[in-house]
Amino acid sequence: MALGEFDLIAKYFSPRTRRAVLGGGDDCALLQPAPGQQLAVSTDLLLEGRHFLPTVAPELLGHKSLAVNLSDLAACGARPLAFTLALALPRLDEGFLEGFSRGLLALAVEHDCELVGGDTTAGPLAIGITVFGEVPPGQALLRSGACAGDELWVSHAADGGLGDARLALEVFRGRVALAGEAFSEVRVALERPQPRVALGLALRGVANSAIDLSDGLLGDLGHILERSGVGATLEYAALPRSRALAAQPEGVQQACLLAGGDDYELLVSAAPAQRDALQRAARDAGVALARIGRIDAEPGLRVLDAQGRPFAHGLRSFDHFAP
Amino acid sequence: MALGEFDLIAKYFSPRTRRAVLGGGDDCALLQPAPGQQLAVSTDLLLEGRHFLPTVAPELLGHKSLAVNLSDLAACGARPLAFTLALALPRLDEGFLEGFSRGLLALAVEHDCELVGGDTTAGPLAIGITVFGEVPPGQALLRSGACAGDELWVSHAADGGLGDARLALEVFRGRVALAGEAFSEVRVALERPQPRVALGLALRGVANSAIDLSDGLLGDLGHILERSGVGATLEYAALPRSRALAAQPEGVQQACLLAGGDDYELLVSAAPAQRDALQRAARDAGVALARIGRIDAEPGLRVLDAQGRPFAHGLRSFDHFAP
């Protein structure tokens, strides 16, 4: 027999209220912010067919739904505290809920981020998460802090790089063929992104600006440039890429590296004097950082090839409403 | 020419950042909680066809989307601070966005609740709002505080009552016929609910428990009883009802009053000694409060008719997944 809505919420999403003063089950959750800390808040809405494939394993979907939100906290240098979950489901499918909640809550525990409330309804599969973190006043990493002369860095897995998620998506779409092992490597980037929370915390006071790569490198770097009132030069050859992506035709590499989307790596700018501090932060956080360019006083975004010549790519940022 | 996603967000939803340290446009919004205050958080996901009719005017939809969330803050006695908006839209319809944002932001200004961030995507129309408020520690109104001997009260408009929203919905569904003027009166309850924020604030220290009526009186009272470990007796004849509803057949009245849903009135319990304080709070907040029953030590929910006899109604709470 199908469970009712309230039983369902209780069975799979019983809020963990170790830190919250009051978790789910009341009209509101109650949190007690740490004295003096600022609260960082971000919200994301994920829709089937638009943000994830209908075939994705529920556990991976649960993981990714929270990961993309934690990635926003990471980009601000905020420490995760709590999140709310709004879930629209076509039907009460316990198999889905079991897997989804397992993936979601495992990542939540890993980052000490408590589920404190939510809403469940019937409808086309949609996942809305709002996440809260804390950051000391004045220490948040912002998009607006980039300075001319800063160097640009991007995080990546030791054996990975940018664009793997997009490459995997193109395989799912049937536009790119990849051998089994290479596909296994890149689909992890798409289905199980690791939010760079520890790196974001370690970069407080080190980086001048930061953003997480969700819409693609060019588009997201564009946000930093716009908010900071600066320009930038990217060195295309310096962009970190996995073996699987490096084996692809040049056009595929370009699209995945420059406009791939779904990377959830941190793109940061920092003064050249911070090189050692950046590398320490990356080592402590267990990720790699690649230096991929610099911030210029001159507006505009330039991409150079390995010979230092302007690189024609004709790509633009990802737009959810693009045809 | 259609606006791009980022232009769209900027044009209609430019966050008001008077209170927020940092509003939209970065990875996170940053809020500075007032020292010592607790943060009340609630989230709701509204879907077309499920929570609102496709024909509703965009301005009214914008109003209601925030109203139902503010109602959760009201039920906790929390003062609204800020909210995030996640919006899925089938297409970039500027007429819709103009009206929706107008209704949404007008209510936000009225309650001094700032839009601090959001997410926009293409998809079936869905509106996800997470709202934040503040409340002094220990002063939040909870579902769990009802005590045997408490009296039960429900808020209502001076000329309205419970069930009007449901009555209007049944008219839209073609199951009930109402003359033009009566329909105009009740459809306001459905399309433009007024969150009882001022009343919630005034009831701090006065009420022992509170909930907002979103799923219907029986179901929502059931939540209080369950969380408080008590029972209750309702006096059916004491339930406030509008002239339009009072003119309906008894079966329609019962369904609308006891299980209508979408009322967004506050149901509270308070010690009999608080009668004067309750009436003062209601007067100050500009709403009416009707005494509709009492909390019992004996578990279970009893409904009595005007002669004090058990009232057979056969109704149950609203379940989003019920067939």
Interface residues (C-beta under 8 A of the other chain):
Chain A: A2 G4 E5 L8 V21 L22 G25 D26 D27 C28 A29 L30 L31 Q32 P33 P35 G36 Q37 Q38 L39 A40 V41 S42 T43 D44 L45 L47 G49 R50 H51 D72 L73 A75 C76 A78 A82 T84 L85 A86 L87 A88 R91 L92 V116 G117 G118 D119 T120 T121 A122 G123 P124 A126 G128 T130 F132 G133 V135 P137 A140 L142 R143 S144 A210 I211 D212 R227 D319 H320 F321
Chain B: A2 G4 E5 L8 V21 L22 G25 D26 D27 C28 A29 L30 L31 Q32 P33 P35 G36 Q37 Q38 L39 A40 V41 S42 T43 D44 L45 L47 G49 R50 H51 D72 L73 A75 C76 A78 A82 T84 L85 A86 L87 A88 R91 L92 V116 G117 G118 D119 T120 T121 A122 G123 P124 A126 G128 T130 F132 G133 V135 P137 A140 L142 R143 S144 A210 I211 D212 R227 D319 H320 F321 A322
